Amino acid sequence: MILVTGATGTVGGGVLTRLLERGERVRALTRNPDAALPEGVEVAVGAPRDTAAVTAALDGVDAVFLVLVGDVEAEVRGFTAALAAVRRPPRVVLLSSLSVLHPVPHRIAEEHRAAEAAVAAATERWTFLRPGPFHSNALWWSGSVRGTGTVRCLVGNRPGAPIDPGDVAAVAVAALTEEGHTGHAYDLTGPQVLTSGDQARILARAAGRPIAFEVAPAEQAVAVFASAGGDRAVAEGNVAALRSREVPWGYPTGTAERLLGRPARTFHAWAAEHAAAFG
C-alpha cells in the first residue's frame, strides 16, 4: 500500500494516476473527503499535520509520497510525530524544492530545508525530490493573456530550466516503487534553458495569437506575494531570491532523464497541450 498526500495537486494527482496504472494499491490522505479521486483509491481524511489521522493512514503502508502545503512547519511536525508512532516507518518520498540550494536566503528555501532535515531525522528511508519551477506555473499567466494579451511576469526574466510536473510525478513513482533511491536527493529540471520571455513566445506560437511580455515592477510583485499570505518582509525576500542572478534551476541537471531512461518533456510540448488556456 502506498499513501499519497497532496493527491488533488499538480504533482500528487500525477503520482496517484501513475500508481494506479501500475496496479499499485493506493490510499490518499486528503482534507476533502468529497474530492474527486479516481476509482480504486482508498480515502483517508486528514492532513500531514494531523498526527492521529496520519498514524491511522499509515497502517499497512509501505511508502509515502509527502507533499507539504500551507504551514510547512506544522505539517512536517505532525507527520514526523506519526512516523515515530508506527512500529516500522515506511519509505518517504518528500516533494521538496531546488530552492534549498538557493544562495539568497528566503522563506521558501528555509521551509524546505527544515522539512528535509526533519524527515531525515525521523527515518533513514527517505528520498527528496527537488524540482525547479514547473511548466504549469505558466498557467498563472492565462488570465492576463486572455484578458489583455500580455504576460506580466512577477519573477523577472532570468533564464532557467523549468520541468514538466508529469516528469516529477514519474520520478516520484520510481522512488516509491523501486529500490536504490533511499538516501538520495534528486535535483530535477527540464531539458531547456528558457527565460520567462522565451516561454511567452512559445505560448504565443502554440496558441496562435500574439502575446506581449513585460516584467512587473518589483514593488508590485512584492504586493502580490504578500497578498497571497505572509508578511511583507517574507514577500520581499522571496521576490529578491526569485529575481536574483543565480538560481539553482538555471541549467539542466539531466537527473530526470537519467532516472526515467527517456528525454524529459519540453516546454514546447507542454505549451502545445495547454494552448487552449491561452487562446
SVG drawing of the C-alpha trace seen along z (x, -y; Angstrom):
<svg xmlns="http://www.w3.org/2000/svg" viewBox="-18 -49 43 53">
<polyline fill="none" stroke="black" stroke-width="0.4" points="0.0,0.0 1.3,-3.5 0.0,-6.6 -0.2,-9.8 -0.7,-13.2 -1.5,-16.2 -3.4,-13.8 -5.5,-16.5 -2.5,-18.7 -0.4,-19.1 2.2,-16.5 0.3,-14.4 -2.5,-13.8 0.0,-12.6 1.6,-10.3 -1.8,-8.9 -2.7,-8.2 0.6,-6.6 0.5,-4.3 -3.0,-3.1 -1.9,-2.4 0.9,-0.2 -1.7,1.7 -0.5,0.5 -2.8,0.3 -3.1,-3.4 -4.5,-5.4 -5.0,-9.1 -4.8,-11.4 -7.0,-14.4 -8.5,-17.3 -11.6,-17.0 -13.5,-13.7 -15.6,-14.8 -12.6,-15.3 -13.0,-13.7 -10.4,-10.9 -10.0,-8.1 -11.9,-4.9 -9.9,-2.3 -8.3,-4.9 -8.8,-4.3 -9.5,-7.6 -8.2,-8.7 -9.4,-12.1 -6.8,-14.4 -3.6,-16.4 0.0,-15.7 -0.2,-18.0 -2.9,-15.7 -0.8,-13.2 -3.6,-10.9 -5.0,-10.9 -1.6,-10.2 -0.9,-7.4 -4.1,-5.7 -3.5,-6.2 0.0,-4.6 -1.5,-1.3 -0.2,1.3 1.6,-1.4 5.0,-0.6 5.7,-4.0 4.5,-7.6 4.5,-10.5 4.7,-13.5 3.6,-17.0 3.6,-19.8 1.4,-22.9 0.4,-25.9 2.1,-25.9 5.0,-23.7 6.5,-23.6 3.2,-22.3 2.8,-19.9 6.1,-18.2 5.9,-18.2 2.6,-16.4 3.8,-13.9 7.1,-13.1 5.3,-12.5 3.2,-10.0 6.3,-8.3 7.6,-8.0 4.3,-6.3 4.4,-3.4 6.5,-0.3 8.1,-0.3 8.2,-3.7 7.6,-3.5 9.7,-4.8 9.1,-8.5 9.4,-10.4 9.3,-14.1 8.4,-16.7 10.9,-19.4 12.3,-22.1 15.5,-23.2 15.2,-26.4 17.1,-24.6 20.2,-25.2 19.5,-28.9 22.3,-31.2 19.9,-34.0 18.2,-33.4 14.4,-33.4 11.4,-31.7 10.6,-29.2 14.2,-27.7 14.2,-27.8 11.0,-25.9 12.1,-23.2 15.5,-22.8 13.8,-22.4 11.4,-19.8 14.2,-17.8 16.1,-17.8 13.0,-16.8 12.2,-13.9 15.8,-12.7 15.9,-12.8 12.6,-10.8 13.5,-7.9 16.5,-6.5 14.2,-5.5 13.9,-8.9 14.2,-10.3 14.0,-14.0 12.7,-15.3 13.9,-18.9 12.2,-20.2 12.7,-23.7 9.8,-25.7 7.1,-23.7 6.0,-24.2 2.5,-24.5 3.4,-27.7 2.7,-29.4 -1.0,-28.9 -0.7,-31.8 -0.4,-34.0 -3.5,-32.6 -6.0,-35.1 -3.9,-38.1 -3.2,-36.7 -6.9,-36.1 -7.8,-39.5 -5.1,-41.8 -2.9,-39.6 0.1,-40.2 2.2,-38.1 3.1,-40.3 5.8,-38.3 6.3,-38.7 9.6,-36.8 11.7,-38.6 13.2,-37.3 16.1,-35.2 17.0,-32.0 16.0,-28.7 15.2,-25.1 11.5,-24.5 10.3,-20.9 7.1,-19.2 5.2,-18.2 4.4,-14.9 8.1,-14.1 8.3,-14.9 5.4,-12.6 7.1,-9.8 10.3,-10.2 8.2,-10.0 6.6,-6.8 10.0,-5.3 11.3,-6.3 8.1,-4.9 8.2,-1.5 11.8,-0.7 14.9,0.0 18.0,-2.1 16.6,-5.6 16.9,-5.6 19.1,-8.4 19.2,-10.3 18.2,-13.9 17.3,-14.4 17.7,-17.9 15.1,-17.9 14.9,-20.3 13.7,-20.3 15.9,-20.0 15.7,-23.6 17.1,-26.8 14.4,-29.4 13.6,-32.9 10.1,-33.9 10.0,-35.9 11.0,-32.7 8.1,-30.9 5.7,-33.7 6.9,-33.4 6.5,-29.7 3.0,-30.1 2.1,-32.6 3.1,-30.2 1.2,-27.3 -1.9,-29.5 -1.7,-31.1 -2.0,-34.6 0.3,-37.5 1.3,-37.6 3.2,-40.6 5.7,-40.2 6.6,-42.5 8.3,-42.3 6.1,-43.7 7.9,-46.2 9.4,-44.6 7.1,-46.6 4.0,-45.1 5.5,-41.6 6.0,-42.0 2.4,-43.3 1.0,-40.2 3.2,-37.8 2.2,-39.5 -1.5,-39.4 -1.3,-35.6 -0.3,-35.2 2.6,-36.0 4.1,-39.4 5.8,-41.9 9.3,-41.1 8.8,-37.5 7.4,-38.6 10.3,-40.9 12.8,-38.1 11.0,-35.7 10.9,-38.2 14.5,-39.1 15.5,-35.4 13.4,-34.6 14.8,-37.6 18.4,-37.1 21.2,-36.5 21.9,-32.9 19.2,-30.4 19.8,-26.7 17.5,-25.7 19.4,-27.9 20.7,-24.9 19.5,-21.4 20.7,-18.8 19.9,-15.8 18.7,-13.9 15.1,-13.3 16.4,-11.9 18.8,-9.6 16.2,-8.3 13.4,-7.9 15.5,-6.5 13.9,-8.8 14.1,-12.5 12.5,-15.0 9.5,-16.7 10.0,-20.1 8.1,-23.3 7.1,-23.3 5.3,-20.1 3.5,-21.4 2.5,-24.6 1.0,-22.7 -1.1,-20.6 -2.3,-23.6 -2.7,-26.1 -6.4,-26.4 -5.8,-28.0 -4.2,-31.0 -6.5,-31.3"/>
</svg>
